[in-house]
Amino acid sequence: MDCTYCGCAVEAHDPVYLSTTPDGDPASQFCNYGCLAAHVDAADLATGTACNWSPAE
Ligand SMILES: [Zn+2]
């Protein structure tokens, strides 16, 4: 499969798979955590969610 972020074949690296359900098929896959983190940043997935955790508390 191709990396969701960069389009490379994930099998050539240390793949990370994401699924929206515990037993579901992977919805997204990435070469490694670097591509996953880059995708999260690019898609702004870490902000605007229901998670209100704050490092200040
Ligand atoms: Zn990648």
N, CA, C, O and the ligand as a Tripos MOL2 file, in Angstrom:
@<TRIPOS>MOLECULE
protein
  229   227    58     0     0
PROTEIN
NO_CHARGES

@<TRIPOS>ATOM
      1 N           0.8450   -1.1940    0.0000 N.3       1 MET1
      2 CA          0.0000    0.0000    0.0000 C.3       1 MET1
      3 C           0.8810    1.2450    0.0000 C.2       1 MET1
      4 O           2.0440    1.2000    0.4000 O.2       1 MET1
      5 N           0.3100    2.3470   -0.4530 N.am      2 ASP2
      6 CA          1.0480    3.6000   -0.5200 C.3       2 ASP2
      7 C           0.8010    4.4420    0.7300 C.2       2 ASP2
      8 O          -0.3040    4.4740    1.2720 O.2       2 ASP2
      9 N           1.8310    5.1070    1.1610 N.am      3 CYS3
     10 CA          1.7530    5.9920    2.3140 C.3       3 CYS3
     11 C           0.7150    7.0910    2.0640 C.2       3 CYS3
     12 O           0.7070    7.7190    1.0050 O.2       3 CYS3
     13 N          -0.1550    7.3150    3.0480 N.am      4 THR4
     14 CA         -1.1830    8.3420    2.9140 C.3       4 THR4
     15 C          -0.5580    9.7290    2.7690 C.2       4 THR4
     16 O          -1.1210   10.6040    2.1110 O.2       4 THR4
     17 N           0.5920    9.9230    3.3790 N.am      5 TYR5
     18 CA          1.2150   11.2450    3.3500 C.3       5 TYR5
     19 C           2.0980   11.4580    2.1200 C.2       5 TYR5
     20 O           1.9260   12.4380    1.3960 O.2       5 TYR5
     21 N           3.0440   10.5430    1.8820 N.am      6 CYS6
     22 CA          4.0430   10.8070    0.8370 C.3       6 CYS6
     23 C           3.8930    9.9160   -0.3890 C.2       6 CYS6
     24 O           4.5280   10.1810   -1.4100 O.2       6 CYS6
     25 N           3.0720    8.8650   -0.3210 N.am      7 GLY7
     26 CA          2.8230    8.0370   -1.4910 C.3       7 GLY7
     27 C           3.8290    6.9250   -1.7260 C.2       7 GLY7
     28 O           3.7080    6.1860   -2.7030 O.2       7 GLY7
     29 N           4.8270    6.7890   -0.8470 N.am      8 CYS8
     30 CA          5.7880    5.6980   -0.9800 C.3       8 CYS8
     31 C           5.1450    4.3790   -0.5240 C.2       8 CYS8
     32 O           4.1390    4.3790    0.1840 O.2       8 CYS8
     33 N           5.7380    3.2730   -0.9380 N.am      9 ALA9
     34 CA          5.2560    1.9610   -0.4920 C.3       9 ALA9
     35 C           5.6560    1.7810    0.9680 C.2       9 ALA9
     36 O           6.8430    1.7510    1.2930 O.2       9 ALA9
     37 N           4.6580    1.6620    1.8530 N.am     10 VAL10
     38 CA          4.9460    1.5950    3.2850 C.3      10 VAL10
     39 C           5.7230    0.3510    3.6830 C.2      10 VAL10
     40 O           6.4480    0.3680    4.6780 O.2      10 VAL10
     41 N           5.5820   -0.7290    2.9190 N.am     11 GLU11
     42 CA          6.2570   -1.9740    3.2640 C.3      11 GLU11
     43 C           7.7820   -1.8470    3.2290 C.2      11 GLU11
     44 O           8.4900   -2.6550    3.8290 O.2      11 GLU11
     45 N           8.2780   -0.8340    2.5290 N.am     12 ALA12
     46 CA          9.7200   -0.6440    2.4280 C.3      12 ALA12
     47 C          10.2970    0.0170    3.6690 C.2      12 ALA12
     48 O          11.5140    0.1450    3.8010 O.2      12 ALA12
     49 N           9.4240    0.4360    4.5780 N.am     13 HIS13
     50 CA          9.8910    1.1740    5.7530 C.3      13 HIS13
     51 C           9.4310    0.4560    7.0190 C.2      13 HIS13
     52 O           9.4940   -0.7720    7.0860 O.2      13 HIS13
     53 N           8.9780    1.1860    8.0010 N.am     14 ASP14
     54 CA          8.4950    0.6290    9.2590 C.3      14 ASP14
     55 C           7.0600    1.0950    9.4190 C.2      14 ASP14
     56 O           6.7870    2.0290   10.1730 O.2      14 ASP14
     57 N           6.1300    0.4410    8.7050 N.am     15 PRO15
     58 CA          4.7930    0.9990    8.5350 C.3      15 PRO15
     59 C           3.9750    1.1500    9.8080 C.2      15 PRO15
     60 O           4.0840    0.3680   10.7520 O.2      15 PRO15
     61 N           3.1490    2.1960    9.7910 N.am     16 VAL16
     62 CA          2.1960    2.4750   10.8640 C.3      16 VAL16
     63 C           0.8190    2.5050   10.2110 C.2      16 VAL16
     64 O           0.6060    3.2030    9.2200 O.2      16 VAL16
     65 N          -0.1130    1.7410   10.7760 N.am     17 TYR17
     66 CA         -1.4650    1.6940   10.2110 C.3      17 TYR17
     67 C          -2.4630    2.3430   11.1650 C.2      17 TYR17
     68 O          -2.3700    2.1970   12.3840 O.2      17 TYR17
     69 N          -3.4020    3.0510   10.5910 N.am     18 LEU18
     70 CA         -4.4710    3.6580   11.3780 C.3      18 LEU18
     71 C          -5.8050    3.0920   10.9290 C.2      18 LEU18
     72 O          -6.0440    2.8960    9.7380 O.2      18 LEU18
     73 N          -6.6720    2.8310   11.9020 N.am     19 SER19
     74 CA         -8.0140    2.3810   11.5860 C.3      19 SER19
     75 C          -8.9960    3.1570   12.4530 C.2      19 SER19
     76 O          -8.6770    3.5160   13.5860 O.2      19 SER19
     77 N         -10.1770    3.4130   11.9280 N.am     20 THR20
     78 CA        -11.1720    4.1510   12.6970 C.3      20 THR20
     79 C         -11.9290    3.2500   13.6600 C.2      20 THR20
     80 O         -12.6320    3.7410   14.5420 O.2      20 THR20
     81 N         -11.7940    1.9370   13.5010 N.am     21 THR21
     82 CA        -12.4180    0.9920   14.4260 C.3      21 THR21
     83 C         -11.3720   -0.0320   14.8590 C.2      21 THR21
     84 O         -10.4460   -0.3260   14.1030 O.2      21 THR21
     85 N         -11.5140   -0.5870   16.0890 N.am     22 PRO22
     86 CA        -10.4850   -1.5050   16.6140 C.3      22 PRO22
     87 C         -10.2010   -2.7050   15.7240 C.2      22 PRO22
     88 O          -9.0510   -3.1290   15.6150 O.2      22 PRO22
     89 N         -11.2130   -3.2530   15.0920 N.am     23 ASP23
     90 CA        -11.0300   -4.4510   14.2760 C.3      23 ASP23
     91 C         -11.1160   -4.1740   12.7790 C.2      23 ASP23
     92 O         -11.1270   -5.0990   11.9670 O.2      23 ASP23
     93 N         -11.1760   -2.8960   12.4220 N.am     24 GLY24
     94 CA        -11.3820   -2.5440   11.0200 C.3      24 GLY24
     95 C         -10.1250   -2.6310   10.1790 C.2      24 GLY24
     96 O          -9.0140   -2.7650   10.6920 O.2      24 GLY24
     97 N         -10.3260   -2.5540    8.8970 N.am     25 ASP25
     98 CA         -9.1850   -2.4880    7.9890 C.3      25 ASP25
     99 C          -8.5170   -1.1260    8.1340 C.2      25 ASP25
    100 O          -9.1720   -0.1470    8.4930 O.2      25 ASP25
    101 N          -7.2150   -1.0590    7.8560 N.am     26 PRO26
    102 CA         -6.5400    0.2300    7.9510 C.3      26 PRO26
    103 C          -7.1700    1.2680    7.0200 C.2      26 PRO26
    104 O          -7.3980    1.0050    5.8390 O.2      26 PRO26
    105 N          -7.4450    2.4560    7.5780 N.am     27 ALA27
    106 CA         -8.0060    3.5440    6.7870 C.3      27 ALA27
    107 C          -6.8830    4.3820    6.1930 C.2      27 ALA27
    108 O          -7.0350    4.9900    5.1330 O.2      27 ALA27
    109 N          -5.7610    4.4030    6.8910 N.am     28 SER28
    110 CA         -4.6050    5.1580    6.4350 C.3      28 SER28
    111 C          -3.3610    4.3790    6.8150 C.2      28 SER28
    112 O          -3.3690    3.6280    7.7900 O.2      28 SER28
    113 N          -2.2990    4.5510    6.0590 N.am     29 GLN29
    114 CA         -1.0440    3.9140    6.4040 C.3      29 GLN29
    115 C           0.0970    4.8600    6.0890 C.2      29 GLN29
    116 O           0.0140    5.6860    5.1800 O.2      29 GLN29
    117 N           1.1770    4.7200    6.8690 N.am     30 PHE30
    118 CA          2.3020    5.6380    6.7610 C.3      30 PHE30
    119 C           3.6060    4.8440    6.8120 C.2      30 PHE30
    120 O           3.6710    3.7670    7.4050 O.2      30 PHE30
    121 N           4.6430    5.3990    6.1790 N.am     31 CYS31
    122 CA          5.9590    4.7530    6.1670 C.3      31 CYS31
    123 C           6.4670    4.5110    7.5890 C.2      31 CYS31
    124 O           7.0310    3.4600    7.8950 O.2      31 CYS31
    125 N           6.2550    5.4960    8.4370 N.am     32 ASN32
    126 CA          6.7720    5.4780    9.8000 C.3      32 ASN32
    127 C           6.0730    6.5890   10.5810 C.2      32 ASN32
    128 O           5.2020    7.2770   10.0510 O.2      32 ASN32
    129 N           6.4590    6.7550   11.8340 N.am     33 TYR33
    130 CA          5.8310    7.7930   12.6440 C.3      33 TYR33
    131 C           6.1470    9.1930   12.1220 C.2      33 TYR33
    132 O           5.3890   10.1280   12.3760 O.2      33 TYR33
    133 N           7.2330    9.3460   11.4100 N.am     34 GLY34
    134 CA          7.5620   10.6510   10.8290 C.3      34 GLY34
    135 C           6.5070   11.0930    9.8380 C.2      34 GLY34
    136 O           6.0520   12.2350    9.8810 O.2      34 GLY34
    137 N           6.1140   10.1960    8.9450 N.am     35 CYS35
    138 CA          5.0760   10.5250    7.9740 C.3      35 CYS35
    139 C           3.7330   10.7220    8.6740 C.2      35 CYS35
    140 O           2.9470   11.5850    8.2830 O.2      35 CYS35
    141 N           3.4740    9.9280    9.7010 N.am     36 LEU36
    142 CA          2.2260   10.0920   10.4490 C.3      36 LEU36
    143 C           2.1870   11.4710   11.0940 C.2      36 LEU36
    144 O           1.1820   12.1760   11.0000 O.2      36 LEU36
    145 N           3.2690   11.8530   11.7440 N.am     37 ALA37
    146 CA          3.3220   13.1580   12.4080 C.3      37 ALA37
    147 C           3.2110   14.2900   11.4000 C.2      37 ALA37
    148 O           2.5360   15.2870   11.6570 O.2      37 ALA37
    149 N           3.8670   14.1440   10.2600 N.am     38 ALA38
    150 CA          3.8090   15.1700    9.2210 C.3      38 ALA38
    151 C           2.3940   15.3000    8.6810 C.2      38 ALA38
    152 O           1.9180   16.4040    8.4130 O.2      38 ALA38
    153 N           1.7210   14.1530    8.5220 N.am     39 HIS39
    154 CA          0.3390   14.1680    8.0290 C.3      39 HIS39
    155 C          -0.5800   14.8580    9.0370 C.2      39 HIS39
    156 O          -1.4510   15.6400    8.6550 O.2      39 HIS39
    157 N          -0.3820   14.5660   10.3240 N.am     40 VAL40
    158 CA         -1.1910   15.1960   11.3670 C.3      40 VAL40
    159 C          -0.9950   16.7060   11.3390 C.2      40 VAL40
    160 O          -1.9610   17.4620   11.4370 O.2      40 VAL40
    161 N           0.2430   17.1420   11.2070 N.am     41 ASP41
    162 CA          0.5230   18.5740   11.1260 C.3      41 ASP41
    163 C          -0.1120   19.1900    9.8870 C.2      41 ASP41
    164 O          -0.7530   20.2370    9.9700 O.2      41 ASP41
    165 N           0.0630   18.5480    8.7490 N.am     42 ALA42
    166 CA         -0.4250   19.0860    7.4850 C.3      42 ALA42
    167 C          -1.9380   19.1820    7.4610 C.2      42 ALA42
    168 O          -2.5050   20.1190    6.8980 O.2      42 ALA42
    169 N          -2.5870   18.2030    8.0760 N.am     43 ALA43
    170 CA         -4.0490   18.1730    8.0620 C.3      43 ALA43
    171 C          -4.6450   18.8850    9.2690 C.2      43 ALA43
    172 O          -5.8640   18.9940    9.3960 O.2      43 ALA43
    173 N          -3.7660   19.3760   10.1640 N.am     44 ASP44
    174 CA         -4.2090   20.0990   11.3500 C.3      44 ASP44
    175 C          -5.1050   19.2370   12.2390 C.2      44 ASP44
    176 O          -6.0680   19.7180   12.8360 O.2      44 ASP44
    177 N          -4.7590   17.9450   12.3100 N.am     45 LEU45
    178 CA         -5.5970   17.0140   13.0560 C.3      45 LEU45
    179 C          -5.4420   17.1340   14.5640 C.2      45 LEU45
    180 O          -6.2790   16.6430   15.3210 O.2      45 LEU45
    181 N          -4.3670   17.7890   15.0000 N.am     46 ALA46
    182 CA         -4.1060   17.8720   16.4330 C.3      46 ALA46
    183 C          -4.8340   19.0400   17.0940 C.2      46 ALA46
    184 O          -4.8080   19.1750   18.3170 O.2      46 ALA46
    185 N          -5.4710   19.8690   16.3030 N.am     47 THR47
    186 CA         -6.2010   21.0100   16.8620 C.3      47 THR47
    187 C          -7.6540   20.9530   16.4170 C.2      47 THR47
    188 O          -7.9880   20.3160   15.4190 O.2      47 THR47
    189 N          -8.5000   21.6190   17.1640 N.am     48 GLY48
    190 CA         -9.9020   21.6970   16.7910 C.3      48 GLY48
    191 C         -10.6790   20.4260   17.0360 C.2      48 GLY48
    192 O         -11.7860   20.2710   16.5210 O.2      48 GLY48
    193 N         -10.1220   19.5070   17.8150 N.am     49 THR49
    194 CA        -10.8300   18.2720   18.1180 C.3      49 THR49
    195 C         -11.4980   18.3890   19.4800 C.2      49 THR49
    196 O         -11.5120   19.4640   20.0810 O.2      49 THR49
    197 N         -12.0450   17.2990   19.9580 N.am     50 ALA50
    198 CA        -12.7190   17.2950   21.2500 C.3      50 ALA50
    199 C         -11.7370   17.1920   22.4090 C.2      50 ALA50
    200 O         -12.1370   17.2820   23.5700 O.2      50 ALA50
    201 N         -10.4670   17.0060   22.1070 N.am     51 CYS51
    202 CA         -9.4640   16.8500   23.1570 C.3      51 CYS51
    203 C          -9.0810   18.2040   23.7240 C.2      51 CYS51
    204 O          -8.5890   19.0740   23.0050 O.2      51 CYS51
    205 N          -9.3090   18.3750   25.0150 N.am     52 ASN52
    206 CA         -9.0350   19.6590   25.6410 C.3      52 ASN52
    207 C          -7.8260   19.6010   26.5710 C.2      52 ASN52
    208 O          -7.6290   20.4910   27.3980 O.2      52 ASN52
    209 N          -7.0180   18.5470   26.4310 N.am     53 TRP53
    210 CA         -5.8480   18.4240   27.2910 C.3      53 TRP53
    211 C          -4.9370   19.6240   27.1160 C.2      53 TRP53
    212 O          -4.6660   20.0610   25.9980 O.2      53 TRP53
    213 N          -4.4730   20.1460   28.2320 N.am     54 SER54
    214 CA         -3.5780   21.2910   28.1820 C.3      54 SER54
    215 C          -2.3470   21.0190   29.0340 C.2      54 SER54
    216 O          -2.4840   20.5640   30.1700 O.2      54 SER54
    217 N          -1.1650   21.2790   28.5280 N.am     55 PRO55
    218 CA          0.0610   21.0350   29.3110 C.3      55 PRO55
    219 C           0.1710   21.9620   30.5070 C.2      55 PRO55
    220 O           0.9900   21.7110   31.3910 O.2      55 PRO55
    221 N          -0.6170   23.0190   30.5680 N.am     56 ALA56
    222 CA         -0.5390   23.9790   31.6640 C.3      56 ALA56
    223 C          -1.2840   23.5040   32.9060 C.2      56 ALA56
    224 O          -1.1350   24.1030   33.9710 O.2      56 ALA56
    225 N          -2.0640   22.4690   32.8020 N.am     57 GLU57
    226 CA         -2.8730   22.0310   33.9360 C.3      57 GLU57
    227 C          -2.3010   20.7890   34.6120 C.2      57 GLU57
    228 O          -2.8710   20.2980   35.5860 O.2      57 GLU57
    229 ZN          5.4940    8.2310    3.8190 Zn       58 ZN58
@<TRIPOS>BOND
     1     1     2 1
     2     2     3 1
     3     3     4 2
     4     3     5 am
     5     5     6 1
     6     6     7 1
     7     7     8 2
     8     7     9 am
     9     9    10 1
    10    10    11 1
    11    11    12 2
    12    11    13 am
    13    13    14 1
    14    14    15 1
    15    15    16 2
    16    15    17 am
    17    17    18 1
    18    18    19 1
    19    19    20 2
    20    19    21 am
    21    21    22 1
    22    22    23 1
    23    23    24 2
    24    23    25 am
    25    25    26 1
    26    26    27 1
    27    27    28 2
    28    27    29 am
    29    29    30 1
    30    30    31 1
    31    31    32 2
    32    31    33 am
    33    33    34 1
    34    34    35 1
    35    35    36 2
    36    35    37 am
    37    37    38 1
    38    38    39 1
    39    39    40 2
    40    39    41 am
    41    41    42 1
    42    42    43 1
    43    43    44 2
    44    43    45 am
    45    45    46 1
    46    46    47 1
    47    47    48 2
    48    47    49 am
    49    49    50 1
    50    50    51 1
    51    51    52 2
    52    51    53 am
    53    53    54 1
    54    54    55 1
    55    55    56 2
    56    55    57 am
    57    57    58 1
    58    58    59 1
    59    59    60 2
    60    59    61 am
    61    61    62 1
    62    62    63 1
    63    63    64 2
    64    63    65 am
    65    65    66 1
    66    66    67 1
    67    67    68 2
    68    67    69 am
    69    69    70 1
    70    70    71 1
    71    71    72 2
    72    71    73 am
    73    73    74 1
    74    74    75 1
    75    75    76 2
    76    75    77 am
    77    77    78 1
    78    78    79 1
    79    79    80 2
    80    79    81 am
    81    81    82 1
    82    82    83 1
    83    83    84 2
    84    83    85 am
    85    85    86 1
    86    86    87 1
    87    87    88 2
    88    87    89 am
    89    89    90 1
    90    90    91 1
    91    91    92 2
    92    91    93 am
    93    93    94 1
    94    94    95 1
    95    95    96 2
    96    95    97 am
    97    97    98 1
    98    98    99 1
    99    99   100 2
   100    99   101 am
   101   101   102 1
   102   102   103 1
   103   103   104 2
   104   103   105 am
   105   105   106 1
   106   106   107 1
   107   107   108 2
   108   107   109 am
   109   109   110 1
   110   110   111 1
   111   111   112 2
   112   111   113 am
   113   113   114 1
   114   114   115 1
   115   115   116 2
   116   115   117 am
   117   117   118 1
   118   118   119 1
   119   119   120 2
   120   119   121 am
   121   121   122 1
   122   122   123 1
   123   123   124 2
   124   123   125 am
   125   125   126 1
   126   126   127 1
   127   127   128 2
   128   127   129 am
   129   129   130 1
   130   130   131 1
   131   131   132 2
   132   131   133 am
   133   133   134 1
   134   134   135 1
   135   135   136 2
   136   135   137 am
   137   137   138 1
   138   138   139 1
   139   139   140 2
   140   139   141 am
   141   141   142 1
   142   142   143 1
   143   143   144 2
   144   143   145 am
   145   145   146 1
   146   146   147 1
   147   147   148 2
   148   147   149 am
   149   149   150 1
   150   150   151 1
   151   151   152 2
   152   151   153 am
   153   153   154 1
   154   154   155 1
   155   155   156 2
   156   155   157 am
   157   157   158 1
   158   158   159 1
   159   159   160 2
   160   159   161 am
   161   161   162 1
   162   162   163 1
   163   163   164 2
   164   163   165 am
   165   165   166 1
   166   166   167 1
   167   167   168 2
   168   167   169 am
   169   169   170 1
   170   170   171 1
   171   171   172 2
   172   171   173 am
   173   173   174 1
   174   174   175 1
   175   175   176 2
   176   175   177 am
   177   177   178 1
   178   178   179 1
   179   179   180 2
   180   179   181 am
   181   181   182 1
   182   182   183 1
   183   183   184 2
   184   183   185 am
   185   185   186 1
   186   186   187 1
   187   187   188 2
   188   187   189 am
   189   189   190 1
   190   190   191 1
   191   191   192 2
   192   191   193 am
   193   193   194 1
   194   194   195 1
   195   195   196 2
   196   195   197 am
   197   197   198 1
   198   198   199 1
   199   199   200 2
   200   199   201 am
   201   201   202 1
   202   202   203 1
   203   203   204 2
   204   203   205 am
   205   205   206 1
   206   206   207 1
   207   207   208 2
   208   207   209 am
   209   209   210 1
   210   210   211 1
   211   211   212 2
   212   211   213 am
   213   213   214 1
   214   214   215 1
   215   215   216 2
   216   215   217 am
   217   217   218 1
   218   218   219 1
   219   219   220 2
   220   219   221 am
   221   221   222 1
   222   222   223 1
   223   223   224 2
   224   223   225 am
   225   225   226 1
   226   226   227 1
   227   227   228 2
@<TRIPOS>SUBSTRUCTURE
     1 MET1         2 RESIDUE 1 A MET
     2 ASP2         6 RESIDUE 1 A ASP
     3 CYS3        10 RESIDUE 1 A CYS
     4 THR4        14 RESIDUE 1 A THR
     5 TYR5        18 RESIDUE 1 A TYR
     6 CYS6        22 RESIDUE 1 A CYS
     7 GLY7        26 RESIDUE 1 A GLY
     8 CYS8        30 RESIDUE 1 A CYS
     9 ALA9        34 RESIDUE 1 A ALA
    10 VAL10       38 RESIDUE 1 A VAL
    11 GLU11       42 RESIDUE 1 A GLU
    12 ALA12       46 RESIDUE 1 A ALA
    13 HIS13       50 RESIDUE 1 A HIS
    14 ASP14       54 RESIDUE 1 A ASP
    15 PRO15       58 RESIDUE 1 A PRO
    16 VAL16       62 RESIDUE 1 A VAL
    17 TYR17       66 RESIDUE 1 A TYR
    18 LEU18       70 RESIDUE 1 A LEU
    19 SER19       74 RESIDUE 1 A SER
    20 THR20       78 RESIDUE 1 A THR
    21 THR21       82 RESIDUE 1 A THR
    22 PRO22       86 RESIDUE 1 A PRO
    23 ASP23       90 RESIDUE 1 A ASP
    24 GLY24       94 RESIDUE 1 A GLY
    25 ASP25       98 RESIDUE 1 A ASP
    26 PRO26      102 RESIDUE 1 A PRO
    27 ALA27      106 RESIDUE 1 A ALA
    28 SER28      110 RESIDUE 1 A SER
    29 GLN29      114 RESIDUE 1 A GLN
    30 PHE30      118 RESIDUE 1 A PHE
    31 CYS31      122 RESIDUE 1 A CYS
    32 ASN32      126 RESIDUE 1 A ASN
    33 TYR33      130 RESIDUE 1 A TYR
    34 GLY34      134 RESIDUE 1 A GLY
    35 CYS35      138 RESIDUE 1 A CYS
    36 LEU36      142 RESIDUE 1 A LEU
    37 ALA37      146 RESIDUE 1 A ALA
    38 ALA38      150 RESIDUE 1 A ALA
    39 HIS39      154 RESIDUE 1 A HIS
    40 VAL40      158 RESIDUE 1 A VAL
    41 ASP41      162 RESIDUE 1 A ASP
    42 ALA42      166 RESIDUE 1 A ALA
    43 ALA43      170 RESIDUE 1 A ALA
    44 ASP44      174 RESIDUE 1 A ASP
    45 LEU45      178 RESIDUE 1 A LEU
    46 ALA46      182 RESIDUE 1 A ALA
    47 THR47      186 RESIDUE 1 A THR
    48 GLY48      190 RESIDUE 1 A GLY
    49 THR49      194 RESIDUE 1 A THR
    50 ALA50      198 RESIDUE 1 A ALA
    51 CYS51      202 RESIDUE 1 A CYS
    52 ASN52      206 RESIDUE 1 A ASN
    53 TRP53      210 RESIDUE 1 A TRP
    54 SER54      214 RESIDUE 1 A SER
    55 PRO55      218 RESIDUE 1 A PRO
    56 ALA56      222 RESIDUE 1 A ALA
    57 GLU57      226 RESIDUE 1 A GLU
    58 ZN58       229 GROUP 0 **** ****
